[in-house]
């Protein structure tokens, strides 16, 4: 008999420590000074960043909900648009420059805060207006000549876009340096402080709770967007998370094979059918820091044997990677470990023939898992830094999609998200190629066309001896079936009952 449903949430949003951003600034400053010392350069000049601006929708006056530029958020934690920020390399002083607002602002958008409000709120040394940038920085510069600005400019290897260096009226009166800051601040973001980890953990906690709530309430006949809506409601209502880390992926049936489903051309609008698998990739963001969690489950609450085969292949890969993670481990090796586990499972299930080692040589794993195993996580869902420290992007099929090839370090937060998908655009060429067709049981694969896919994603923090899984959702098939039948989570029973569900 199902137990009574649990209360909507046992969580409450934590206090946001602005000390976190003071620590981030000091971390950057120490790294920059160390680099300058190695090249015998003086500790002079200013780290100078421009915050984000509000955007209107096309040619209308509708303002989109603002979210701060990530590097600026990392150093200053400022929520409002239109700010600039500086760090004096010589003294360590932090300076914010706020926009000078018109009197109309008070009528339409609320109280115009004094500069003292921002100084206290964001724990900086000084606050001035943006129209004072040039004068303030010149007055503070302690040497002769034009002050030096270290500007942010560099390639994001996930988006393949360049960060935008700051610009303001009078910048031509300064010397600018645009090669040093980006790699330093990006590497600072790779290793997380305890305060950052606490925010990421809360984003994981509220998102895990929301995933369980969605899982429990999913029913055949619903729309995919209803699952998305339940998640968004829960994380905002009980976690104060106004932003998501990314657009929710609420895929069911064959949509589960669309890796980035949920975009405007595929807007989470399918009707859930009996026998479908759901693949829900959703994560909330709290004070800029995010989560990234994927759960897969049958929409009717009961796994079939085929669903178990694919699901447990992915779960085994997920668990094998998490058990193997520790500092010094190569992320490329972790990806290959996941691939190998999935291929071995598909072979045991009769979907593949031959030697798994030979499949690995032919890169067959990329047919079933074309994306990388995971990515850094922090202020951005795909946090930058994956190819710093002279890391090289692999060229082989599947491996070229990896968002990092680095060895893991204590303090990193990375996602573990193996998947197994039946994608016609990949399976059809593989079945026609002499290199890969010899491994494929075409009759069985045809049976899985329309299956979609399974992905399981957890966020892990690398520790001195291993890792901590920050994500707390049902993973075993019997756990999922129990939760979907109405049991509370975490389950009180540690072992599955034989009559309830399929043992994973």
C-alpha positions in Angstrom: 0.0 0.0 0.0 1.4 3.4 -1.0 2.5 5.6 1.9 1.2 9.2 2.4 2.9 11.7 0.1 5.7 13.7 1.6 5.5 17.5 2.2 6.3 19.5 -0.9 9.8 20.4 0.4 12.0 20.1 3.4 14.5 22.6 2.0 14.8 26.4 2.4 17.0 28.7 0.4 20.3 29.3 2.1 21.7 32.8 2.8 23.9 34.1 0.0 27.4 34.9 1.4 28.9 37.9 -0.6 32.2 36.8 1.1 32.2 34.2 -1.6 32.9 36.8 -4.3 35.5 38.5 -2.1 37.3 35.2 -1.9 37.0 34.8 -5.7 38.6 38.2 -6.2 41.5 37.4 -3.9 42.0 34.1 -5.7 42.3 35.8 -9.0 44.5 38.6 -7.6 46.9 36.1 -6.2 47.1 34.1 -9.4 47.6 37.3 -11.5 50.3 38.7 -9.2 52.1 35.3 -9.3 52.2 35.4 -13.1 53.4 39.0 -13.1 56.2 38.1 -10.7 57.4 35.3 -12.9 57.8 37.7 -15.8 59.3 40.4 -13.5 56.4 42.8 -14.3 55.2 45.2 -11.6 52.0 44.6 -9.8 50.2 47.5 -11.3 47.0 48.2 -13.2 43.4 47.1 -12.9 41.5 44.0 -13.7 38.5 45.5 -15.4 35.3 43.8 -16.4 32.0 44.9 -17.9 28.8 43.4 -16.5 25.8 42.4 -18.6 23.2 44.7 -20.1 19.5 44.2 -20.2 18.2 43.1 -23.6 14.9 43.9 -25.2 13.0 41.5 -27.4 13.8 42.4 -31.0 12.4 45.8 -31.8 9.9 45.9 -28.9 10.2 47.5 -25.5 9.8 44.2 -23.7 12.8 43.6 -21.5 14.0 40.0 -21.1 14.6 38.7 -17.6 18.2 39.7 -16.8 20.9 37.3 -15.9 24.4 38.6 -15.1 27.4 37.9 -17.3 29.2 34.9 -15.7 32.7 36.2 -15.2 31.3 39.4 -13.7 29.0 37.3 -11.5 32.0 35.2 -10.4 34.0 38.3 -9.2 31.3 40.6 -7.9 28.0 38.8 -7.5 26.1 41.8 -8.8 22.5 41.0 -9.8 21.7 44.4 -11.5 22.6 45.2 -15.1 24.8 48.0 -16.4 27.6 47.7 -13.9 31.4 47.7 -14.4 34.0 46.3 -11.9 37.6 46.8 -11.2 40.3 45.3 -9.0 43.4 47.4 -8.2 46.3 45.0 -8.7 48.6 47.1 -6.5 46.3 47.4 -3.5 43.7 44.7 -3.9 40.9 47.2 -3.6 37.7 46.3 -5.4 35.6 49.0 -7.2 32.1 48.9 -8.6 30.8 51.4 -11.1 27.0 51.7 -11.1 24.8 53.3 -13.8 23.6 56.8 -13.0 19.8 56.3 -13.2 17.3 58.9 -14.4 14.5 60.1 -12.1 12.0 58.2 -14.2 13.5 54.9 -12.9 12.0 55.6 -9.5 8.5 55.9 -11.1 8.6 52.7 -13.2 11.2 50.4 -11.6 11.5 51.3 -8.0 13.8 53.1 -5.5 17.1 54.4 -6.8 19.6 53.0 -4.4 22.5 55.1 -3.2 26.1 54.1 -3.9 26.5 53.1 -0.2 23.8 50.4 -0.7 25.9 48.6 -3.4 29.1 49.0 -1.3 27.6 47.3 1.6 25.6 44.7 -0.4 28.5 43.5 -2.5 31.3 44.0 0.0 33.5 46.1 -2.2 36.0 48.8 -1.3 34.5 51.6 -3.3 31.5 52.4 -5.5 31.3 55.2 -8.1 29.1 55.9 -11.2 30.0 54.6 -14.6 30.4 58.1 -16.0 33.3 58.4 -13.5 35.3 55.4 -14.6 38.1 57.2 -16.5 38.7 59.8 -13.8 38.6 57.4 -10.9 41.0 54.9 -12.4 43.5 57.6 -13.5 43.3 59.2 -10.0 44.0 55.9 -8.3 46.9 54.9 -10.6 50.1 55.3 -8.6 52.6 55.5 -11.5 53.3 57.9 -14.4 51.9 57.2 -17.8 48.6 55.7 -18.9 47.0 53.2 -16.5 46.9 49.5 -17.6 43.7 47.6 -17.8 43.6 43.8 -17.9 40.6 43.1 -20.0 38.7 39.8 -20.5 39.1 38.4 -23.9 39.4 34.7 -24.8 37.8 31.7 -26.4 35.1 29.6 -24.7 35.8 26.1 -26.0 32.2 25.0 -25.3 30.4 27.7 -27.2 33.3 28.6 -29.6 32.6 32.2 -28.8 34.9 34.9 -27.4 34.3 36.8 -24.2 33.6 40.5 -24.7 36.3 42.9 -23.4 35.0 45.9 -21.5 34.4 49.1 -23.3 33.6 52.6 -22.0 33.9 56.2 -23.0 37.5 57.2 -22.5 39.1 53.8 -22.8 41.5 55.1 -25.4 43.3 56.9 -22.6 44.4 53.6 -21.1 46.8 50.9 -22.0 45.0 47.5 -22.4 46.1 43.9 -22.1 43.8 41.2 -23.4 45.8 37.9 -23.3 46.5 37.4 -19.6 43.2 37.7 -17.7 41.0 35.2 -19.5 43.1 32.0 -18.9 43.8 33.0 -15.3 40.2 33.8 -14.2 38.9 30.7 -16.1 41.3 28.4 -14.3 40.2 30.1 -11.0 36.6 29.0 -11.9 37.6 25.4 -12.4 38.4 24.7 -8.7 35.5 25.5 -6.4 35.6 26.9 -2.9 33.5 25.6 0.0 31.1 28.5 -0.4 30.7 27.8 -4.1 30.2 24.1 -3.4 27.4 24.9 -0.9 25.5 26.8 -3.5 25.9 24.1 -6.1 24.8 21.5 -3.5 21.6 23.5 -2.8 20.9 23.8 -6.5 21.3 20.0 -6.6 19.2 19.4 -3.6 16.2 21.4 -4.8 16.5 20.1 -8.3 16.8 16.5 -7.1 13.7 17.0 -5.0 11.9 18.5 -8.1 12.9 15.6 -10.3 11.4 13.2 -7.7 8.2 15.2 -7.6 7.9 15.1 -11.4 8.7 11.4 -11.4 6.0 10.8 -8.8 3.3 12.8 -10.7 4.0 11.7 -14.3 1.1 9.9 -16.0 0.3 8.6 -19.4 -1.6 11.2 -21.4 0.1 14.2 -20.0 2.1 16.6 -22.1 5.9 16.9 -21.9 5.6 20.6 -21.0 3.5 19.7 -17.9 6.6 17.8 -16.6 8.7 20.9 -17.3 6.1 23.1 -15.6 6.1 20.9 -12.4 9.9 21.1 -12.2 10.0 24.9 -12.7 7.3 25.4 -10.2 8.9 23.3 -7.5 12.4 24.9 -7.8 11.0 28.4 -7.8 8.3 27.9 -5.2 10.4 26.1 -2.7 14.0 27.0 -3.7 13.7 30.6 -4.8 15.3 29.6 -8.1 14.1 32.1 -10.6 16.5 30.9 -13.3 17.2 27.5 -14.7 20.7 26.5 -15.6 19.6 25.8 -19.2 16.4 25.1 -21.2 14.7 22.0 -19.8 14.8 18.8 -21.8 11.5 16.9 -21.3 11.7 14.2 -23.9 9.5 11.1 -24.2 9.4 8.2 -26.7 11.5 8.8 -29.7 12.2 12.3 -28.6 14.6 10.8 -26.1 17.1 10.3 -28.9 17.2 14.1 -29.6 20.2 15.2 -27.5 19.2 18.8 -27.0 15.4 18.4 -27.3 13.3 21.2 -25.8 14.4 24.1 -28.0 12.0 26.3 -29.8 11.6 24.0 -32.8 11.0 21.0 -30.5 9.3 22.6 -27.5 8.4 19.7 -25.1 4.9 19.3 -26.5 4.5 15.6 -27.2 1.8 13.6 -25.4 3.1 10.8 -23.2 2.1 7.4 -24.4 2.0 4.1 -22.6 5.3 2.2 -23.1 7.3 5.4 -23.5 10.6 6.1 -21.7 11.0 9.7 -20.4 14.3 11.4 -20.4 14.2 14.6 -18.3 17.3 16.8 -18.2 16.6 19.7 -15.9 18.6 21.8 -13.4 17.9 24.9 -11.3 20.3 27.8 -10.7 20.7 29.5 -7.3 22.7 32.8 -7.1 24.3 32.0 -10.5 25.5 28.6 -9.5 23.7 25.7 -11.2 22.9 22.0 -11.3 22.5 19.6 -14.2 20.5 16.4 -13.6 19.0 13.9 -15.9 16.6 11.1 -14.9 15.1 8.5 -17.2 12.1 6.4 -16.4 9.0 4.7 -17.9 6.1 7.0 -18.0 3.7 4.3 -16.8 5.9 3.5 -13.8 6.9 0.0 -14.8 10.1 -1.0 -16.7 9.8 -3.5 -19.6 12.7 -6.0 -20.2 13.9 -3.9 -23.2 13.8 -0.7 -21.1 15.7 -2.5 -18.3 18.4 -3.6 -20.7 19.1 -0.1 -22.0 18.6 1.6 -18.6 20.9 -0.8 -16.7 23.6 -0.5 -19.3 23.6 3.3 -18.7 23.3 3.0 -15.0 26.2 0.5 -14.8 28.4 2.9 -16.8 27.3 5.8 -14.6 28.2 3.9 -11.4 31.4 2.5 -12.8 32.7 6.0 -13.6 31.7 7.5 -10.3 33.4 4.6 -8.5 36.6 5.2 -10.5 36.8 9.0 -10.2 39.7 10.5 -8.2 42.4 13.1 -8.7 44.8 12.3 -11.4 42.3 10.2 -13.5 42.0 11.1 -17.2 38.5 12.2 -18.2 39.1 10.6 -21.6 39.7 7.3 -19.9 36.4 7.8 -17.9 34.5 8.4 -21.2 36.0 5.2 -22.7 35.1 3.3 -19.5 31.5 4.4 -19.9 31.5 3.4 -23.6 32.9 0.0 -22.9 30.4 -0.8 -20.2 27.5 0.2 -22.4 28.8 -1.9 -25.4 29.4 -4.9 -23.1 25.8 -4.6 -21.9 24.3 -4.3 -25.4 26.3 -7.3 -26.4 24.9 -9.3 -23.4 21.5 -8.2 -24.5 21.9 -9.5 -28.0 22.0 -6.1 -29.7 25.7 -6.4 -30.6 28.1 -9.2 -31.8 31.8 -9.6 -31.6 34.7 -8.4 -29.3 34.1 -5.2 -27.4 37.8 -4.2 -27.7 37.3 -4.4 -31.5 34.2 -2.2 -31.2 36.2 0.3 -29.2 38.8 0.5 -32.0 36.1 1.2 -34.6 34.6 3.8 -32.2 31.2 2.0 -32.2 30.5 3.6 -28.8 30.0 6.9 -30.5 27.1 5.5 -32.5 25.2 4.9 -29.2 26.7 7.8 -27.1 27.7 10.6 -29.5 28.1 13.2 -26.8 30.9 13.5 -24.2 30.7 11.9 -20.8 30.3 15.2 -18.9 31.5 18.8 -18.4 32.6 21.2 -15.7 29.7 22.8 -13.7 29.5 26.0 -11.8 28.3 29.5 -12.7 27.7 28.1 -16.3 26.1 24.7 -17.0 29.1 24.1 -19.3 31.6 25.8 -17.0 34.8 26.9 -18.9 38.3 25.6 -18.5 38.0 22.3 -20.2 41.0 22.8 -22.4 43.3 24.8 -20.3 46.6 23.5 -18.9 47.7 22.5 -22.4 44.9 19.9 -22.7 44.2 18.8 -26.2 40.8 17.9 -27.8 40.8 14.3 -29.0 40.0 13.9 -32.7 38.3 10.5 -32.7 34.6 10.0 -33.3 32.7 10.6 -30.0 35.8 11.7 -28.1 35.9 14.9 -30.1 32.7 15.9 -28.4 34.3 15.8 -25.0 34.2 19.2 -23.2 37.4 18.5 -21.4 40.3 16.0 -21.8 42.0 17.1 -18.5 43.0 15.0 -15.6 40.7 15.5 -12.7 41.7 17.6 -9.7 40.4 18.0 -6.2 37.9 20.8 -6.1 36.5 20.3 -9.6 32.8 19.8 -10.1 31.9 17.7 -13.2 28.9 16.0 -14.5 28.8 12.3 -15.2 26.2 11.7 -17.9 26.5 8.5 -19.9 23.7 7.8 -22.4 22.5 5.2 -24.8 20.4 6.3 -27.8 18.9 4.8 -30.9 19.5 7.7 -33.4 18.6 6.9 -37.0 21.1 9.4 -38.3 23.9 7.4 -36.7 22.5 3.9 -36.8 21.8 3.9 -40.6 25.3 4.7 -41.7 26.8 2.3 -39.1 24.7 -0.5 -40.5 25.9 0.3 -44.0 29.6 0.6 -43.1 31.8 -2.5 -43.3 33.8 -1.3 -40.3 30.8 -1.3 -37.9 28.0 -3.3 -39.5 29.7 -6.6 -38.5 29.0 -5.8 -34.8 25.3 -4.9 -35.2 22.4 -7.3 -34.8 20.3 -5.4 -37.3 17.1 -7.3 -36.5 17.3 -6.4 -32.8 18.3 -2.8 -33.6 15.3 -2.3 -35.8 13.2 -3.4 -32.9 14.6 -0.5 -30.8 14.0 2.2 -33.4 11.6 4.6 -31.9 12.8 3.7 -28.4 14.5 7.1 -27.9 17.2 6.9 -25.4 18.4 6.8 -21.8 20.7 9.3 -20.1 21.6 9.5 -16.4 23.4 12.5 -15.1 24.8 13.3 -11.7 26.9 16.2 -10.5 30.1 15.1 -8.6 32.6 17.0 -6.6 36.2 15.7 -6.8 37.7 15.1 -3.4 41.2 14.1 -2.2 40.4 10.4 -2.4 37.5 10.1 -4.8 34.3 12.1 -5.3 31.0 13.1 -3.7 27.8 12.6 -5.7 25.9 15.8 -5.1 22.7 14.5 -6.9 20.1 12.6 -4.8 17.6 11.0 -7.1 16.3 7.4 -7.5 18.6 5.5 -9.8 17.9 1.8 -9.4 14.9 0.5 -11.4 13.2 -0.7 -8.2 13.7 2.6 -6.6 12.1 4.4 -9.5 9.1 2.1 -9.6 8.6 2.5 -5.8 8.7 6.3 -6.0 6.4 6.3 -9.0 4.0 4.1 -7.0 3.8 6.8 -4.3 6.5 5.9 -1.8 8.5 8.7 -0.2 12.1 9.4 -1.1 14.6 8.4 0.2 13.1 5.0 0.5 12.8 3.4 3.9 13.5 -0.1 2.5 17.1 -0.6 1.5 16.4 -3.6 -0.7 13.7 -4.1 -3.3 10.8 -6.4 -2.7 10.7 -9.2 -5.3 7.0 -8.6 -6.1 7.6 -4.8 -6.6 9.6 -3.8 -9.7 12.5 -5.1 -11.6 15.8 -5.4 -9.7 18.5 -3.3 -11.3 
